[in-house]
């Protein structure tokens, strides 16, 4: 019971990355529907079976930062008869769009945006370096043309790229790719979008090549190669790296890591941090970006149900998600749920900006239009955010 109005909000929160396990996704979704779920918050690393949510008219908001699979039709594409609406996910084909009915919004941005965010940062950090190559995994294929175009637009040199054969390439595969890129284009910077395991293999591949006395064609600048990771490596155990590989990975003068992070100066961060620490009973526990994003996704869906006046009509809820995330409307931050509820009930618009941890505003395709990124350093026990490095990037 909220105030004098009763609403039914049934949420099922998935906090696991399915890593392509479509069967597990379907089983979990079936269980959620059977339990009365009318909206879902989930993480999905490259799961291609997301149309299943659409078939069940179930709004499913992802907080995951890796997959670009959730791209759906925009209002303009729905109105354009020349654009074919298809039942399977399609990315990058202007003649087709995925008929998602806007049921698959994302509290974060496209993963490919992180590669774009790297371009101006590299220009600031390493202005004298002019040549890059790009190594990425198949789920992030959309990143390659975007990064290439943005880099070339700065007037610098694009030395080539390599798409791995799967999401878990071996050290041997990465070593061959790195060697070929070095010999063909002699890049000064390697930008990567790889999962944590392959990122560790990349560092091992690099030092193996660097120390290979039989590699006669090794470019002179290879030993000083700058490495820029653009995919979150949070929770990764780097203590298993060899000493040589760890020395490179942890060298903050040549190895950089950016990922979605927290803007601690954002108006919504302090109230969320206070509530989180109170709930956990630990006044010093650090807020993690993924947990904050899950919180934002849940609150957005709850506010959307209030805005739509229903907790059972998935399509109406999905439409309202876009409305509560965007202007016009009064800004709503973490801790403002009651304020937002009262404004909605009074017929007023709201603009939810949350905790400063996830996306601000929603694009016509369902992604966040503005993201917070942070620089992190690699230590043996994992990735550690560098202080005062948060920056906003709008594609």
C-alpha positions as CSV (number, residue, x, y, z in Angstrom):
1,X,0.0,0.0,0.0
2,X,1.5,3.3,-1.1
3,X,-0.3,6.3,0.4
4,X,-4.0,5.8,-0.5
5,X,-3.4,3.8,-3.6
6,X,-2.7,0.1,-3.9
7,X,-0.4,-1.1,-6.7
8,X,1.0,-4.6,-7.4
9,X,4.7,-4.5,-8.1
10,X,6.2,-7.9,-8.7
11,X,9.9,-7.9,-9.6
12,X,12.2,-10.7,-10.1
13,X,15.9,-9.7,-10.0
14,X,18.4,-11.7,-11.9
15,X,22.0,-10.9,-10.8
16,X,23.8,-13.5,-12.8
17,X,25.5,-13.2,-16.2
18,X,24.3,-16.1,-18.3
19,X,27.3,-16.1,-20.7
20,X,25.2,-17.4,-23.6
21,X,23.2,-20.0,-21.7
22,X,19.9,-19.4,-23.4
23,X,18.3,-22.5,-21.8
24,X,19.1,-21.2,-18.3
25,X,17.7,-17.8,-19.3
26,X,14.4,-19.3,-20.4
27,X,14.1,-21.6,-17.4
28,X,14.7,-18.6,-15.0
29,X,12.2,-16.4,-16.9
30,X,9.6,-19.1,-16.9
31,X,10.0,-19.4,-13.1
32,X,9.7,-15.6,-12.8
33,X,6.5,-15.5,-14.9
34,X,5.0,-18.3,-12.9
35,X,5.7,-16.4,-9.7
36,X,3.9,-13.4,-11.1
37,X,6.7,-11.2,-12.2
38,X,5.7,-8.3,-14.4
39,X,9.2,-6.9,-14.9
40,X,12.8,-8.2,-14.7
41,X,16.2,-6.7,-13.8
42,X,19.0,-9.0,-15.1
43,X,22.5,-9.3,-16.3
44,X,23.2,-11.0,-19.6
45,X,26.7,-11.3,-21.1
46,X,26.0,-11.8,-24.8
47,X,22.8,-13.8,-24.5
48,X,21.2,-13.8,-28.0
49,X,17.9,-15.3,-26.9
50,X,16.5,-12.0,-25.4
51,X,13.4,-12.1,-27.8
52,X,12.0,-14.5,-25.2
53,X,11.3,-11.6,-22.9
54,X,9.5,-9.8,-25.8
55,X,7.4,-12.9,-26.5
56,X,6.1,-12.7,-22.9
57,X,5.6,-8.9,-22.9
58,X,8.0,-8.7,-20.0
59,X,10.0,-5.5,-19.5
60,X,13.6,-6.6,-18.9
61,X,16.1,-3.9,-17.9
62,X,19.7,-5.0,-18.1
63,X,22.4,-3.5,-15.9
64,X,25.2,-5.4,-17.7
65,X,27.8,-3.4,-19.5
66,X,29.0,-6.0,-22.1
67,X,26.2,-7.0,-24.4
68,X,25.0,-4.9,-27.2
69,X,22.3,-7.4,-28.1
70,X,19.4,-5.5,-26.7
71,X,19.1,-2.9,-29.4
72,X,15.5,-2.5,-30.5
73,X,13.5,-0.4,-33.0
74,X,13.2,3.3,-32.3
75,X,9.9,5.2,-32.7
76,X,11.2,6.6,-36.0
77,X,12.0,3.1,-37.3
78,X,8.5,1.9,-36.2
79,X,7.0,4.7,-38.2
80,X,9.2,4.0,-41.3
81,X,7.6,1.4,-43.6
82,X,10.9,0.9,-45.4
83,X,12.5,-0.5,-42.2
84,X,11.7,-4.2,-41.7
85,X,10.7,-5.1,-38.2
86,X,12.2,-8.5,-37.3
87,X,11.8,-10.9,-34.4
88,X,15.5,-11.6,-33.9
89,X,18.1,-9.2,-32.6
90,X,19.9,-7.2,-35.3
91,X,22.6,-4.6,-34.8
92,X,24.1,-2.4,-37.5
93,X,21.7,-3.0,-40.4
94,X,19.8,0.2,-41.2
95,X,17.2,-1.7,-43.2
96,X,16.1,-3.8,-40.3
97,X,15.4,-3.4,-36.6
98,X,14.6,-5.8,-33.7
99,X,10.9,-5.5,-32.8
100,X,11.5,-5.3,-29.1
101,X,8.4,-3.2,-28.4
102,X,10.8,-1.3,-26.2
103,X,10.8,-4.1,-23.7
104,X,14.6,-4.3,-23.3
105,X,15.9,-1.0,-22.0
106,X,19.3,-0.8,-20.5
107,X,20.3,1.2,-17.4
108,X,23.8,1.4,-18.9
109,X,25.1,2.4,-22.3
110,X,26.2,0.2,-25.3
111,X,29.4,-1.6,-24.4
112,X,30.8,-0.2,-27.7
113,X,30.6,3.3,-26.2
114,X,33.5,2.6,-23.9
115,X,35.8,2.3,-26.9
116,X,34.6,5.7,-28.1
117,X,35.2,7.1,-24.6
118,X,38.8,6.0,-24.9
119,X,39.5,8.2,-27.9
120,X,39.6,11.6,-26.1
121,X,41.2,10.1,-23.0
122,X,44.1,8.7,-25.1
123,X,44.5,12.1,-26.7
124,X,44.9,13.7,-23.3
125,X,47.0,10.9,-21.7
126,X,49.3,10.2,-24.6
127,X,49.1,13.1,-27.1
128,X,52.4,12.2,-28.8
129,X,51.2,8.7,-29.7
130,X,49.4,8.6,-33.0
131,X,48.8,4.9,-34.0
132,X,46.4,2.4,-32.5
133,X,45.2,-1.1,-33.1
134,X,42.0,-2.7,-31.7
135,X,41.5,-6.2,-30.4
136,X,37.9,-7.2,-29.4
137,X,35.6,-10.2,-28.9
138,X,32.6,-11.1,-31.2
139,X,29.8,-9.7,-28.9
140,X,31.5,-6.3,-29.2
141,X,31.8,-6.2,-33.0
142,X,29.8,-3.0,-33.1
143,X,32.7,-1.3,-31.3
144,X,35.2,-1.7,-34.1
145,X,33.8,0.6,-36.8
146,X,32.8,3.2,-34.2
147,X,36.2,3.3,-32.6
148,X,38.0,3.3,-36.0
149,X,36.0,6.3,-37.2
150,X,36.4,8.2,-34.0
151,X,40.1,7.7,-34.0
152,X,40.6,8.6,-37.6
153,X,38.6,11.7,-37.1
154,X,41.4,13.0,-34.8
155,X,43.8,12.9,-37.7
156,X,45.7,9.9,-36.4
157,X,46.6,6.5,-37.8
158,X,44.5,3.3,-37.4
159,X,46.9,0.4,-37.6
160,X,44.4,-2.5,-37.8
161,X,42.3,-4.7,-35.7
162,X,41.5,-8.3,-34.7
163,X,38.2,-10.0,-33.8
164,X,38.8,-13.0,-31.6
165,X,37.3,-16.4,-32.6
166,X,35.1,-16.5,-29.5
167,X,34.7,-14.8,-26.1
168,X,37.5,-16.9,-24.6
169,X,40.5,-16.7,-27.0
170,X,43.6,-18.6,-25.9
171,X,46.9,-17.0,-25.2
172,X,48.3,-18.5,-28.4
173,X,45.5,-16.9,-30.4
174,X,46.1,-13.5,-28.8
175,X,49.9,-13.9,-29.2
176,X,49.5,-14.6,-33.0
177,X,47.1,-11.7,-33.4
178,X,49.3,-9.2,-31.5
179,X,52.3,-10.3,-33.5
180,X,50.5,-9.9,-36.8
181,X,49.2,-6.4,-35.9
182,X,52.6,-5.3,-34.7
183,X,54.4,-6.4,-37.9
184,X,51.7,-5.1,-40.2
185,X,50.9,-1.7,-38.7
186,X,53.4,-1.0,-35.9
187,X,50.8,0.5,-33.5
188,X,52.0,2.5,-30.5
189,X,48.7,1.7,-28.6
190,X,46.6,-1.4,-28.3
191,X,43.0,-0.8,-27.3
192,X,41.2,-4.0,-26.1
193,X,37.7,-5.0,-25.4
194,X,38.1,-8.5,-23.9
195,X,36.6,-10.4,-21.0
196,X,38.7,-10.7,-17.8
197,X,40.1,-14.1,-18.5
198,X,41.3,-13.2,-22.1
199,X,42.7,-9.9,-20.8
200,X,45.0,-11.8,-18.5
201,X,46.0,-14.0,-21.4
202,X,46.7,-10.9,-23.4
203,X,49.2,-9.7,-20.9
204,X,50.9,-13.1,-20.9
205,X,50.9,-13.1,-24.7
206,X,52.5,-9.6,-24.8
207,X,55.4,-10.4,-22.5
208,X,56.1,-13.7,-24.3
209,X,56.4,-11.8,-27.5
210,X,58.3,-8.9,-26.0
211,X,61.0,-11.3,-24.6
212,X,61.1,-13.6,-27.7
213,X,64.8,-13.2,-28.9
214,X,63.9,-15.1,-32.1
215,X,61.4,-12.4,-33.3
216,X,63.6,-10.6,-35.8
217,X,60.7,-8.4,-37.2
218,X,59.7,-7.0,-33.8
219,X,59.0,-3.2,-34.1
220,X,61.3,-1.0,-32.1
221,X,58.5,0.5,-30.1
222,X,56.9,-2.8,-29.2
223,X,58.6,-3.0,-25.8
224,X,57.0,0.3,-24.8
225,X,53.5,-0.5,-26.1
226,X,50.6,1.3,-24.4
227,X,47.6,-0.9,-23.5
228,X,44.2,0.6,-23.0
229,X,41.5,-1.8,-21.7
230,X,37.9,-0.6,-22.3
231,X,35.9,-3.4,-20.6
232,X,35.2,-3.7,-16.9
233,X,37.6,-6.1,-15.2
234,X,36.1,-5.8,-11.7
235,X,36.4,-8.9,-9.5
236,X,39.3,-10.3,-11.6
237,X,42.1,-12.1,-9.7
238,X,45.3,-10.9,-11.2
239,X,47.5,-12.7,-8.6
240,X,47.8,-15.7,-11.0
241,X,49.6,-13.6,-13.7
242,X,53.3,-14.3,-14.1
243,X,55.6,-11.8,-12.5
244,X,56.5,-10.3,-15.9
245,X,52.9,-10.0,-17.1
246,X,51.8,-8.5,-13.8
247,X,54.5,-5.9,-14.0
248,X,53.0,-4.7,-17.3
249,X,49.4,-5.0,-16.2
250,X,50.0,-3.0,-13.0
251,X,52.2,-0.3,-14.6
252,X,50.0,2.8,-14.4
253,X,52.2,4.7,-16.8
254,X,51.4,2.4,-19.8
255,X,48.4,0.3,-18.9
256,X,45.1,2.1,-18.5
257,X,41.7,0.6,-17.6
258,X,38.3,2.4,-18.0
259,X,34.9,1.1,-17.1
260,X,31.6,2.2,-15.9
261,X,32.0,3.7,-12.5
262,X,30.6,6.1,-9.9
263,X,30.5,9.9,-9.8
264,X,30.8,10.5,-6.1
265,X,30.1,14.2,-6.6
266,X,26.7,13.4,-8.2
267,X,23.7,14.6,-6.0
268,X,22.3,11.0,-5.8
269,X,25.5,9.3,-4.6
270,X,25.7,10.4,-1.0
271,X,22.1,9.3,0.0
272,X,22.6,6.0,-1.8
273,X,25.9,5.4,0.0
274,X,24.4,6.2,3.4
275,X,21.5,3.9,2.8
276,X,23.7,1.1,1.5
277,X,26.1,1.3,4.4
278,X,23.2,1.4,6.9
279,X,21.6,-1.7,5.3
280,X,24.9,-3.6,5.3
281,X,25.7,-2.5,8.9
282,X,29.2,-1.4,7.8
283,X,30.0,2.3,7.8
284,X,33.1,1.8,5.7
285,X,31.9,-0.6,3.1
286,X,32.5,0.7,-0.5
287,X,29.7,1.0,-3.0
288,X,30.1,-1.1,-6.1
289,X,28.8,0.2,-9.4
290,X,27.0,-3.0,-10.3
291,X,25.0,-3.0,-7.2
292,X,24.1,0.6,-7.6
293,X,23.0,-0.1,-11.2
294,X,20.7,-2.9,-10.0
295,X,19.2,-0.5,-7.5
296,X,18.6,2.1,-10.2
297,X,17.0,-0.5,-12.6
298,X,14.6,-1.7,-9.9
299,X,13.6,1.9,-8.9
300,X,13.1,2.9,-12.6
301,X,10.8,-0.1,-13.2
302,X,8.8,0.6,-10.0
303,X,8.4,4.3,-11.0
304,X,7.4,3.2,-14.5
305,X,4.6,1.1,-13.1
306,X,3.4,4.1,-11.1
307,X,3.6,6.2,-14.2
308,X,1.8,3.6,-16.4
309,X,-0.8,3.0,-13.7
310,X,-0.3,-0.8,-14.1
311,X,2.0,-3.5,-12.9
312,X,0.7,-6.1,-15.5
313,X,0.8,-4.4,-18.9
314,X,4.5,-4.9,-19.9
315,X,4.3,-2.7,-23.0
316,X,2.8,0.2,-21.1
317,X,5.5,-0.2,-18.4
318,X,8.3,-0.2,-21.0
319,X,7.0,3.0,-22.5
320,X,6.8,4.6,-19.1
321,X,10.4,3.6,-18.4
322,X,11.5,5.9,-21.1
323,X,9.3,8.7,-19.8
324,X,10.6,8.6,-16.2
325,X,14.2,8.5,-17.3
326,X,14.1,11.6,-19.5
327,X,13.3,15.3,-19.4
328,X,11.0,17.1,-19.0
329,X,10.4,16.7,-15.3
330,X,11.7,17.3,-11.8
331,X,15.1,15.7,-11.1
332,X,14.8,12.5,-9.0
333,X,17.8,11.1,-7.2
334,X,18.5,8.1,-4.9
335,X,16.3,8.3,-1.8
336,X,13.6,10.3,-3.6
337,X,11.1,7.5,-4.3
338,X,8.3,9.0,-2.1
339,X,8.9,12.4,-3.7
340,X,8.7,10.8,-7.2
341,X,5.6,8.8,-6.3
342,X,3.8,11.9,-5.1
343,X,4.8,13.9,-8.2
344,X,3.5,11.1,-10.5
345,X,0.3,10.8,-8.6
346,X,-0.1,14.6,-9.0
347,X,0.2,14.2,-12.8
348,X,3.7,15.7,-12.9
349,X,6.7,14.6,-14.9
350,X,9.9,13.3,-13.3
351,X,13.4,12.8,-14.7
352,X,15.2,10.0,-12.8
353,X,19.0,10.5,-12.5
354,X,19.6,7.9,-9.7
355,X,22.9,7.5,-8.0
356,X,25.4,8.8,-10.4
357,X,26.5,5.3,-11.1
358,X,24.6,4.3,-14.2
359,X,23.3,6.1,-17.3
360,X,21.6,9.4,-17.3
361,X,18.6,9.7,-19.7
362,X,17.6,7.0,-22.2
363,X,18.2,7.0,-26.0
364,X,15.4,6.2,-28.5
365,X,16.9,2.7,-28.7
366,X,16.8,2.1,-25.0
367,X,20.3,2.8,-23.9
368,X,21.7,5.3,-21.5
369,X,22.8,8.4,-23.4
370,X,25.4,9.6,-20.8
371,X,27.6,7.4,-18.8
372,X,30.1,7.8,-15.9
373,X,33.5,6.2,-16.5
374,X,36.4,5.8,-14.1
375,X,40.0,4.9,-14.4
376,X,41.2,1.9,-12.4
377,X,44.6,0.3,-11.7
378,X,45.3,-3.4,-11.6
379,X,46.6,-4.9,-8.3
380,X,47.1,-8.5,-7.4
381,X,43.7,-8.7,-5.6
382,X,41.7,-7.1,-8.4
383,X,40.9,-3.7,-10.0
384,X,41.0,-0.6,-7.8
385,X,39.4,2.6,-8.8
386,X,41.7,5.6,-9.0
387,X,40.5,8.6,-6.9
388,X,39.0,11.6,-8.6
389,X,39.1,10.1,-12.1
390,X,35.3,9.9,-12.9
391,X,34.4,11.5,-16.2
392,X,31.1,11.7,-18.1
393,X,30.9,10.7,-21.7
394,X,28.0,11.4,-24.1
395,X,28.1,9.6,-27.4
